[in-house]
Amino acid sequence: MQIQNRRYEGTTLYAAAPNPTAFQTLLNASGTKFAGKYLDITAASNSQGFGGDQPGFTQPQRSRTYEILLGFLSTRYNPELGLLNLSNLRGDETLKATGFFNQPSTARKVRSSPSCQYFYLPKIFPALMKVASENIPGEGIGVISISLADNNMRDVRDVSELASYFPKLQNLSLQNNQITRWSDLDAWGHGNFPQLQELLLLDNPIQRNTRDPEHYQRQIARLFPNLLRLDGVQLGSGVTKIKFGVEGTRATPSNELPGRIRQGFWGEGSSEIGVSFLGIFFPLFDTNRQALLHQFYTPTSLFSLSVDTYTPHQRPDRRGAFSGANQPNLQTSLHGYIQQSRNLLRARAEHQRVTKLHQGRDQIAQAFQYFPQTKHPIEESAAFVADGFQVQIGTAAGIMVAVHGEFIEYGGPGGQELRRSFDRTFLLGPPVPATIPGSQCVVVSDLLVLRPYSGREAWVPEEGAVGPAVDAQGLIAEVRRRTKLNEHFAGLLLQECNGDLEAAGRRFEEARV
């Protein structure tokens, strides 16, 4: 015989029999000696003691549980906001009083320690969903927002029914749980919430430990393709509009790979700060690195050097594009930098990767000492190419800047000047009090890739190359949003300003005056 709905109160076990015959058999067993003690089995007051025909609950346990959950939900649902608050279920006094979380069938412990406890809700959550769907009216606002914050969940498998009961959910909070990997969200991803617009994952390891905010946003956006806000931050167009293999999209000749070599590209809102930063950074690196550190680096700034000893081969149709193979041996030797290199293809030991990632001004200052005196010929525009675009750094705006170019290294054997090629990627953030007043930005991370000299021709624009593809309709839509002009006049305004969105905005404001 298998009893149902077991729960303990002190030394007393409460349970339900599966049918009237089993119920009577249990009563008849009262007084039987078991494990050295005599059993005392009695019927609970106002109880038939056996299961009904309603799945998931037994009578009267079913009605009692149903009423408890219904009362709980009545305190957690806000009909004006359409908000169902299911946060911190284990800490709710109503649910704790029922003993739900003391039953192995309701709360399955996975790992316990004095400081943390993870648990699943394989029984209580489906019951909550059933009661909610039967009692929250579908008409009106219904349920558009649900909070599952503070539930110590390691994944969403045991709450996956949420997608079935509320597929039109618009806002979802999973704040302060224990979600660590992308796969922890798979039970909900890939189209289960087609109308989800906002998701909160703050204070989860997956959000707290991310080193690449843009990658984090893209991964979440792939699971929930219509998401507009993540962790309270508006997702950029580069995140929310990336789609592959979508019907109605096709490659055009300008998007085919390999594309023609073009000049550098600066995204909206990135050129003013990015170009100004580079104009200050390289002269200071050449002449006063201590001042450079004080102006742009903070105690949390990161710097690493990666040495790439491989010199690219020249393309047959671009003779001389990569000229490193023709340089003297001294030009291609980077032996003096190898000790500090964090090239992850070569530095495989964990301690190497940790010790060669420099954090804070003091460590970065020591790393800069390995560089001899240098000269970046920034007055020669052909010696460099730079790109920049806006990114999100946590809740703040940032700019990613990539520079490809060369510098002259002084102090070689016999006083020779050696020419090096480099790629340098900066993540720039808003200024902080620790920097010089008036600084427009700080360096969040600085990655320098050093290579043997390989010429300048790699970024010389090829004949017939065009600038980066422009989303004309997107620009027109943005002008219409900002100015309230109709499509025709918005297009004319953009055309007059050569597609410059900011210039179009200024021109519109001037015309209004």
Secondary structure, DSSP 8 states (H G I E B T S, - for coil): ---EEEEEETTEEEEEBSSHHHHHHHHHTTT-EETTEE------TT---B--SSTT--TTHHHHHHHHHHHHHHHHEETTTTEEE--SGGG-HHHHHHTGGGSTTT-EEEEE-SS-EEEE-TTHHHHHHHHHHHHS-SSTT---EEE-TTS--S-SGGGTTHHHH-TT--EEE--SS---SGGGGTTTTTTS-TT--EEE-TTSHHHHT-S-HHHHHHHHHHHSTT--EETTEE--HHHHT--SS-TT----GGG-SS-------B-TTTHHHHHHHHHHHHHHHHH-HHHHHHHHEEEEEEEEEEE--------TTSTTSS-GGGS-HHHH--GGGGGGB--TTT--SHHHHHHTSEEHHHHHHHHHTTS--EE--TT-GGG-EEEEEEEEETTEEEEEEEEEEEEEE---GGG--EEEEEEEEEEEE---TTS-TT-S-EEEEEEEEEEE---SGGGS--TT-------HHHHHHHHHHHH---HHHHHHHHHHTTT-HHHHHHHHHHHH-
